[in-house]
Each structure stands twice: as structure tokens, then as C-alpha cells.
Amino acid sequence: MPDLLAQPANSGKSLPPNPNVITAVLAFAGIVIAATQTLVIPIVPKLPTLLHASASDATWAVTATLLAASVATPIAGRLGDMYGKRRMLVLSTALLLAGSVLCAVSDSLPPMVVGRALQGLSAGVVPLGLSLMRDELPAEKLTTATAVMSASIGVGAALGLPLAAVIADNFDWHALFWTSFSLGAIGLALVLLVVPESEVRTGGRFDLVGGAGLAAGLVCLMLAISKGGDWEWSSSTTLGLFTTAVVVLALWGLFELRVSQPLVDLRTTARRQVLLTNIASITFGFSMFATSLVMPQLLQMPTQTGYGLGRSMLTAGLVLAPQGLMLILIASASAAITKTRGPKTTLMIGAVIVACGYGLSLVMMSEVWQLIVISCIIGAGIGFAYGAMPALIMDAVDTSDTAAANSLNTLMRAIGSSVASAVAGVVLTGMTTDFVGQALPSENGFKLVMAIGGAAALVSLAVAAFIPRRSQPITVEPTRHSITGSAVPMNGTVPKT
């Protein structure tokens, strides 16, 4: 049996794969991975009963995915650069399938947590897909394709919620994970049939010490952010994790600067264009997640509060679904502006639109249609921004470092989203109103979270203003194929987008 992981797709065909088909397949894979992250949201309140666990322990079914994704994303990117991006994409999707099956047959917490962690390890699919596009697609197709692929994160999250709500309301909860398995299997089959392997490799040896150090630092950081509200922000456990994360990541950075083949090339990361884009990604990740946190709660709040809309989880998901569609629809416009005015302009336009959307939400949160309009406006802004970010990153790094650089950028968005969740939790817990003896988030609490989301978008605008307008072409020397040892032709310059 041929080695499917090693052989490029269509290797025996005379015609090259269609770029539009490659884009569609990779974007579908990204949507499936992102949708998996929202699968358990409709059943989170029921998890303690379903898994025979305490409420605090049951949240590990969510936290495990977050921690695994934060570790896997940068490591998968580096391994993709070294050993093949398609190969790592296939492996990542296979981990999703394994995790989905384990969750689907679980009735207790331990296997569920392991299964959710395996699903989290698939998070590298989107940056790997972006990097494959850079290597395989013609220049005239690249800008639009990367905008679509980058948007797949938001599309999957937006469409996954109503899908999960429908399944949870009408079927046994295990069907959620059989659904993710089925979608993942379709994505894997399409990747094997359509997507070719890139011949661009860095070669060398994997930085095991760097990988372990980054994993330890990120786990401490993300664990403190995600569980700080449960453990109290001032507790010794939370503060100890934050302190450990700072120390470990600082030592890791010093180590990475000294090794010849680092996991993350910090000198490249420190380039002004890459650094500022990553900072903007953190704030945009915050902005995107703020609306996802507020709107479902506001929609499901009892109408007797005077500001709640009393709708179901399914309705809440359907209100957010147009935001995901907007991300895809805006991709062409984002690509057109990037081609004519540069990705910096596109990013700044996105920041302005998101800020306007949040500003409008402060006076338009009393009707379902108003929330749909706000969701679409914010989705349009995020679509512009997410289309520009990979273009800015790929414009500033060598072709052989594309997957690692895109993975780090994706990680920055995830960190921003996690911080948004923590901040929103603090605000909504601290600003409550009494409803039949129960403390519920107040209307002003929801508005404050939306205002903070708008402020984060303005911070992104300010950061983007300092990104260089256009970098010089980067000359790339031919490298050696990491498997055959033969010279691999590489583009003389980084594609300009």
C-alpha cells in the first residue's frame, strides 16, 4: 500500500491540481477544525451530569482543547516546514478523527478530556493550509485564497454553534462527536485526493528542548487565563502559573536565540512587520471573541430582566451564523484592497469597521435583528483583518519559514480570544443584577464588554498604523530537500500581495 502521508497527491497525473479546488478543500478543512471547538458549547451546562463529574472538573472538557491547541499550533508549523506541510496537515486531521471517536464513545470525564485534547492538537490545520497555498498556488490566486483560508477560523466557529445546537436538541449528545468525525473524514479524504505536497523544506533537526519549553510556558499561561476566574485571580495557583509562564518563556526565548535551528526564529519574529502584525492579531482575536461571548448570553437572558431577549441556544447560534458567512463574502473585497493598496490598508479598514460595529452595539442591543446587523458589521471588519494578516506575515518571512510564522500568528489570535474570555468573565461576574434571587450579568456589564471589544479594535488600528507600508523582496536561496537531499527550487522573492 502506498504511503499516503509521504506521496504528493496527484503525483501520477499530467495536469496540476486546480487552484480553486485546492483553496476550497483547505478552507473546508479549516472550517471543520474551527467548528469542532464550539461543539460542546450547547452541552456545557449538562456536562457534570453527562460525565458524572463536578461542575469545576467538567470544564476540563473545554480547557483541554484550548491547552492542546496552543501547544500544537507552533509545533505543527515548524514540523510542516521541516518534513512537509501536507503531511502534517494529514496528521493533524487524523488526530481530530481519533479524538472525535474517543469522545463519541465516552461516558466519563477522563476519556472525554483526552479526546478533546486530541481534537485540540488538530489546530495547526489553518496555518499549514495557508503555507501550502503560498507554495502551490499561482501568485494571482494567492491573495484571495489566503483571505478565504484565514477566514475559515471565524466561519467554523460561527456555523458550528447552530449546528451543534440542532444536534444537541434532537439527538443523543454523542452524535456531536460522530458528526465531527464524519466531517473530518470527508476533509481528510479530500486533502489526500486534491492537495499536493509542497517541495519547500527547511530540513535540519527538530528543536526538542525549544518545543518542550514553549509547551510548558504556553500551558502555564493559557491555564492561568482560562481557569483564573474559577481559581480566583489573586490565588496562589493563578499567580504562580502566570509567574512560571513569564520565567519559562523568558528562558525559552534566550535559548532560542542561541541555537542554530530554533523552533521559532525570534529574530524573524522581531522584524517590525511581523511583530506588529502579531500584536494586532492579539487585539483582533480579543475583538472577535467579545461579540461571541456577549450575544449568546444576551439572547438567552430572560425577557423579564428588561434587556434579555429570551431566545434559545439555537436562535443564538443562528444570529451569529451570518457573521461567519460575512467572513467568506468579504474575502474577495479584502483581497482586492490588499492587491491594490497593500495588506496594511486592509488591516486598518478592518479595524475601523469592527470599532464602528461595537460602537453601534452600545445603542442597538434590544432586538434580534439589531444583533444580526451588529454581528454582520463586526464580521465584515474581521474578514478584512484576517485576510490581511497572513499577507503581512508571508510578505516578511522566508518561504521556508512560512508555516512556523503563520502558526505563531494563529497562536496570537488564540491568546487574544482567551484573554477576551477572561476579561468578559471578570466584567460580567462583577456587574450583576438580581433576578428572582439569582445574580445575572447586568445590561451595563454587557455594554462594557462590547465597549472593551471596540477599544481593542482601535488598539489594532493604532498598531497597524506603524506597520511598514511595503517590505523589500526577500531573496531566498535554494535549499535542500529534507528527504531526498536534492536541490529544491524556490521562488527568488517572496510573493507580493
C-alpha positions in Angstrom: 0.0 0.0 0.0 1.5 3.4 -0.9 2.4 5.8 1.9 -0.4 8.3 1.7 1.4 10.6 4.1 4.5 10.8 2.1 3.3 10.8 -1.5 2.1 14.1 -3.0 -1.5 14.0 -4.2 -2.0 13.6 -8.0 1.7 12.7 -8.4 0.9 10.5 -11.4 -1.3 13.0 -13.2 -0.1 15.2 -16.0 -2.4 18.1 -15.1 -1.7 20.2 -12.0 -4.5 20.4 -9.4 -7.0 23.3 -9.9 -6.0 26.2 -7.5 -9.7 26.9 -6.8 -10.3 23.3 -5.8 -7.2 23.3 -3.5 -8.4 26.5 -1.9 -11.9 25.1 -1.3 -10.6 21.9 0.2 -8.2 23.6 2.5 -10.8 26.1 3.6 -13.3 23.3 4.3 -10.7 21.5 6.4 -10.1 24.8 8.4 -13.9 25.3 8.9 -14.2 21.7 10.2 -11.4 22.2 12.7 -12.8 25.5 13.9 -16.3 24.2 14.2 -15.0 21.4 16.5 -14.0 23.9 19.1 -17.7 25.0 19.5 -19.2 21.6 19.5 -19.5 21.2 23.3 -20.9 24.7 24.0 -24.6 23.7 23.9 -24.0 20.8 26.4 -21.5 22.6 28.8 -24.3 23.1 31.4 -25.1 19.4 31.2 -21.6 18.0 31.2 -21.4 17.4 35.0 -24.5 15.1 34.7 -23.5 13.5 31.4 -19.9 12.8 32.6 -20.7 12.1 36.3 -18.3 14.8 37.4 -18.3 18.0 39.4 -19.0 21.3 37.6 -15.4 22.5 38.0 -14.0 19.2 36.8 -16.3 19.1 33.8 -14.9 22.3 32.4 -11.7 20.4 31.6 -13.5 19.1 28.5 -13.2 22.7 27.2 -9.9 23.7 28.8 -8.1 20.6 27.4 -8.8 21.6 23.8 -7.6 25.1 24.4 -4.3 23.9 26.0 -3.6 21.3 23.4 -4.3 23.8 20.5 -1.9 26.4 22.0 0.9 23.9 22.1 0.2 22.1 18.8 -0.1 25.2 16.6 3.5 26.4 16.6 5.0 22.9 16.8 2.9 21.7 13.8 4.0 24.7 11.8 7.7 24.0 12.4 7.3 20.3 11.6 5.4 21.3 8.5 8.3 23.5 7.3 10.8 20.7 8.0 9.0 17.5 6.9 6.1 18.5 4.7 3.1 20.7 5.2 0.6 18.4 3.6 2.0 15.5 5.7 1.4 17.5 8.9 -2.0 18.6 7.8 -3.0 15.0 7.2 -1.6 14.0 10.7 -3.5 16.9 12.3 -6.7 15.9 10.8 -6.1 12.2 11.8 -5.7 13.4 15.4 -9.1 15.1 15.1 -10.7 11.9 13.9 -9.1 9.9 16.8 -10.3 12.5 19.4 -13.8 12.6 17.9 -14.1 8.8 18.2 -12.8 8.7 21.7 -15.3 11.5 22.8 -18.2 9.7 20.9 -17.7 6.5 23.0 -17.1 8.3 26.3 -19.4 8.4 29.2 -17.0 9.6 31.8 -14.6 12.6 32.2 -11.1 11.1 31.7 -11.6 9.8 28.2 -13.6 12.9 27.2 -10.7 15.1 28.3 -8.2 13.0 26.4 -10.4 13.0 23.3 -10.9 16.8 23.5 -7.1 17.3 23.8 -6.6 15.2 20.7 -9.1 17.4 18.9 -7.1 20.4 20.1 -4.0 19.0 18.6 -5.5 19.5 15.1 -5.4 23.3 15.5 -2.4 23.6 13.1 -4.5 22.9 10.0 -5.3 26.5 9.2 -1.7 27.9 9.3 -0.5 24.7 7.5 -3.1 25.4 4.8 -2.0 29.0 4.4 1.6 27.9 4.0 0.6 25.2 1.4 -1.2 27.9 -0.6 1.9 30.1 -0.7 4.0 27.2 -2.0 1.5 25.8 -4.5 -0.9 28.5 -5.8 -0.1 30.9 -8.6 0.6 34.5 -7.5 -2.7 35.8 -8.9 -4.7 33.4 -6.8 -2.8 33.6 -3.6 -4.2 36.8 -2.0 -7.9 35.7 -2.3 -7.1 32.2 -1.3 -5.2 33.2 1.9 -8.1 35.5 2.8 -10.6 32.7 2.5 -8.4 30.3 4.4 -7.7 32.7 7.2 -11.4 33.5 7.5 -12.2 29.8 7.9 -11.5 30.1 11.6 -14.3 32.5 12.2 -16.6 30.7 9.7 -16.2 27.4 11.5 -16.8 29.0 14.9 -19.9 30.8 13.7 -21.5 27.9 11.8 -20.5 25.3 14.4 -22.7 26.7 17.2 -26.1 26.4 15.5 -25.1 23.0 14.0 -24.2 21.8 17.5 -27.4 23.3 19.0 -29.6 21.4 16.5 -27.8 18.1 17.1 -27.8 18.5 20.9 -31.6 19.3 20.9 -32.6 16.5 18.6 -30.1 13.6 19.2 -28.1 11.9 21.8 -25.1 14.1 22.8 -22.6 11.6 21.4 -23.9 12.5 17.9 -22.0 15.8 18.2 -18.7 13.9 18.0 -19.8 11.4 15.4 -20.6 14.5 13.3 -17.2 16.0 13.8 -15.7 12.6 12.9 -17.7 12.4 9.7 -16.8 16.0 8.6 -13.2 15.4 9.5 -13.1 12.2 7.5 -14.5 14.0 4.4 -11.9 16.7 4.9 -9.1 14.2 5.2 -10.2 12.3 2.1 -10.4 15.5 0.1 -6.9 16.6 1.2 -5.4 13.2 0.2 -7.1 13.4 -3.2 -6.6 17.0 -4.1 -3.9 18.8 -2.2 -0.3 18.3 -3.4 2.7 18.2 -1.0 5.0 21.2 -1.0 8.6 20.6 -2.0 9.8 23.6 0.1 11.5 22.2 3.2 13.9 23.6 5.7 15.5 20.3 6.6 17.5 20.1 9.8 16.6 18.7 13.2 13.6 19.5 15.4 14.3 21.6 18.4 13.1 19.3 21.2 14.2 21.5 24.0 12.6 24.5 22.4 9.4 22.6 21.8 9.2 21.4 25.4 10.0 24.9 26.8 7.4 26.6 24.6 4.8 24.0 25.5 5.4 24.4 29.2 5.3 28.2 29.1 2.1 28.2 26.9 0.3 25.6 29.1 1.0 27.7 32.2 -0.1 30.9 30.5 -3.3 29.6 28.9 -4.2 27.6 32.0 -3.9 30.7 34.2 -6.0 32.7 31.7 -8.7 30.1 31.2 -9.0 28.9 34.8 -8.2 32.1 36.7 -11.8 33.0 37.1 -12.6 29.6 38.7 -9.5 29.6 41.0 -9.6 33.4 41.8 -7.3 35.7 40.0 -5.4 36.6 43.2 -5.0 32.9 44.3 -1.5 31.5 44.7 -2.2 28.9 42.0 -3.2 31.5 39.4 -0.4 33.9 40.2 2.1 31.0 40.4 1.1 29.9 36.9 1.5 33.4 35.5 4.9 33.8 37.1 6.0 30.4 35.9 4.9 31.3 32.4 6.9 34.5 32.4 10.0 32.8 33.7 9.8 29.8 31.4 9.0 31.8 28.3 11.9 34.2 29.0 14.3 31.3 29.4 12.9 29.7 26.3 13.5 32.9 24.4 17.1 33.1 25.5 17.6 29.5 24.5 16.0 30.0 21.1 18.4 32.9 20.3 21.4 30.6 21.0 20.5 27.5 19.0 21.3 27.2 15.3 17.9 25.7 14.3 15.3 27.1 16.7 11.7 26.1 16.9 10.7 29.8 16.4 13.1 32.2 14.7 12.8 35.1 17.2 15.0 37.3 15.0 12.5 36.9 12.2 9.6 37.4 14.7 11.2 40.6 15.9 11.0 42.2 12.4 8.8 45.2 12.7 6.2 44.0 10.2 5.9 40.5 11.8 6.0 41.8 15.4 3.4 44.5 14.9 1.1 42.1 12.9 1.2 39.6 15.7 0.4 42.3 18.3 -2.6 43.4 16.1 -3.6 39.7 15.9 -3.9 39.5 19.7 -6.2 42.5 19.8 -8.2 41.3 16.9 -8.6 37.9 18.5 -9.9 39.8 21.5 -12.4 41.8 19.4 -13.7 38.8 17.5 -14.4 36.8 20.7 -16.0 39.6 22.6 -19.1 39.5 20.5 -19.2 35.7 20.6 -19.3 35.9 24.4 -21.9 38.7 24.8 -24.5 37.9 22.2 -25.4 34.3 23.1 -25.8 35.3 26.7 -27.9 38.4 25.9 -30.1 36.4 23.6 -30.8 33.7 26.2 -31.3 36.1 29.1 -35.0 36.1 30.4 -37.1 38.9 28.9 -38.2 39.8 32.4 -34.8 41.4 33.0 -35.8 44.2 30.7 -32.9 43.7 28.3 -32.7 39.9 27.8 -34.3 38.5 24.6 -35.4 35.1 25.9 -34.3 33.1 22.9 -33.0 29.5 22.6 -29.4 28.4 22.1 -30.3 27.5 18.5 -31.5 31.1 17.9 -28.4 32.4 19.5 -26.3 30.3 17.1 -28.3 31.4 14.1 -27.8 35.1 15.0 -24.1 34.6 14.9 -24.1 32.4 11.7 -24.3 35.4 9.3 -21.1 36.7 10.8 -19.3 33.5 9.6 -20.9 33.9 6.1 -19.8 37.5 6.0 -16.2 36.5 6.6 -16.3 34.4 3.4 -18.2 37.0 1.4 -15.8 39.8 2.3 -12.7 37.7 1.3 -12.8 38.9 -2.3 -13.0 42.6 -1.3 -10.3 42.1 1.2 -8.0 40.5 -1.4 -8.8 43.3 -3.9 -7.8 46.0 -1.5 -4.7 44.1 -0.5 -3.6 43.8 -4.1 -4.1 47.5 -4.9 -3.3 49.2 -1.6 -1.4 46.7 0.4 -2.3 44.5 3.4 -1.6 47.3 5.9 -4.5 49.3 4.5 -6.8 46.3 4.5 -6.0 45.6 8.2 -6.7 49.2 9.1 -10.0 49.2 7.3 -11.0 46.1 9.2 -10.1 47.7 12.5 -12.3 50.7 11.7 -15.3 48.6 10.7 -15.0 46.4 13.8 -14.8 49.5 16.1 -17.9 51.0 14.4 -19.8 47.8 14.9 -19.0 47.7 18.6 -19.9 51.4 18.9 -23.2 50.8 17.2 -23.9 47.9 19.6 -24.0 50.2 22.5 -27.3 51.7 21.3 -28.6 48.7 19.3 -29.0 45.6 21.5 -32.7 45.4 22.2 -33.9 43.4 19.2 -32.7 40.2 17.5 -32.4 41.9 14.1 -30.2 44.6 15.6 -27.8 41.9 16.9 -27.7 40.3 13.5 -26.8 43.6 11.9 -24.1 44.2 14.6 -22.8 40.7 14.1 -22.5 41.2 10.3 -20.7 44.5 10.6 -18.2 43.1 13.0 -17.8 40.0 10.8 -17.1 42.2 7.8 -14.3 44.0 9.7 -12.8 40.8 11.0 -12.9 39.4 7.4 -10.8 42.4 6.2 -8.4 42.0 9.0 -8.0 38.2 8.9 -7.4 38.4 5.2 -4.6 40.9 5.6 -2.7 39.2 8.5 -1.3 36.2 6.6 -0.4 38.5 3.7 1.6 40.7 6.1 3.3 37.7 7.7 4.2 36.0 4.4 5.5 39.3 2.9 8.1 39.4 5.7 9.4 35.9 6.1 11.4 33.4 4.0 9.4 30.8 2.1 10.9 28.0 4.2 9.6 29.6 7.4 6.0 30.2 6.3 4.3 27.5 8.3 6.0 28.4 11.5 5.4 32.1 11.1 1.7 31.6 10.2 1.3 29.2 13.2 2.7 31.8 15.6 0.3 34.4 14.2 -2.6 32.0 14.6 -1.5 31.4 18.2 -1.5 35.1 18.8 -5.2 35.3 17.8 -6.0 32.4 20.1 -4.3 34.1 23.0 -6.3 37.3 22.3 -9.5 35.2 22.3 -8.6 33.6 25.6 -7.8 37.0 27.2 -11.2 38.2 25.9 -13.0 35.3 27.6 -11.2 36.0 30.9 -11.9 39.8 30.8 -15.5 39.2 29.9 -15.8 36.8 32.7 -14.5 39.3 35.2 -16.7 42.1 34.0 -19.9 40.0 33.8 -19.3 38.5 37.2 -18.6 41.8 38.8 -21.5 43.7 37.2 -24.7 41.8 38.0 -28.4 42.4 38.7 -30.7 40.4 41.0 -33.3 38.3 39.2 -35.6 36.2 41.4 -32.7 35.8 43.9 -30.2 34.9 41.1 -27.3 37.1 40.1 -27.3 37.7 36.3 -25.0 39.9 34.2 -26.4 43.4 34.0 -27.1 45.3 30.8 -24.3 47.7 31.6 -22.0 44.7 32.0 -22.8 43.5 28.5 -22.3 47.0 27.2 -18.9 47.4 28.9 -17.7 44.1 27.3 -18.7 45.4 23.9 -17.0 48.7 24.6 -13.8 46.9 25.5 -14.1 44.9 22.3 -14.4 48.2 20.3 -11.4 49.6 22.2 -9.4 46.6 21.3 -10.2 47.2 17.6 -8.9 50.8 18.0 -5.7 49.5 19.6 -5.3 47.3 16.5 -5.8 50.3 14.3 -3.1 52.2 16.2 -0.7 49.2 16.0 -1.4 48.7 12.3 -0.5 52.4 11.6 3.1 51.6 12.4 3.4 48.5 10.2 5.8 49.3 7.3 3.9 50.0 4.1 5.8 47.5 2.0 8.9 45.4 2.7 11.7 44.8 0.2 11.6 41.5 -1.7 13.4 38.7 0.3 15.9 36.8 -1.8 15.7 33.1 -1.0 18.5 30.7 -1.7 17.8 27.2 -3.0 17.6 24.8 -0.1 18.0 21.1 0.2 15.1 18.7 0.1 14.9 17.2 3.6 14.2 13.7 2.3 16.0 13.3 -1.0 18.8 15.8 -0.4 18.2 17.2 -3.9 18.1 20.9 -4.5 14.6 22.3 -4.3 13.9 25.4 -6.5 12.4 28.2 -4.5 11.0 31.5 -5.6 13.6 34.2 -5.9 11.4 36.6 -3.9 8.5 36.3 -1.5 5.3 36.7 -3.4 4.0 40.2 -3.2 0.4 40.5 -2.2 
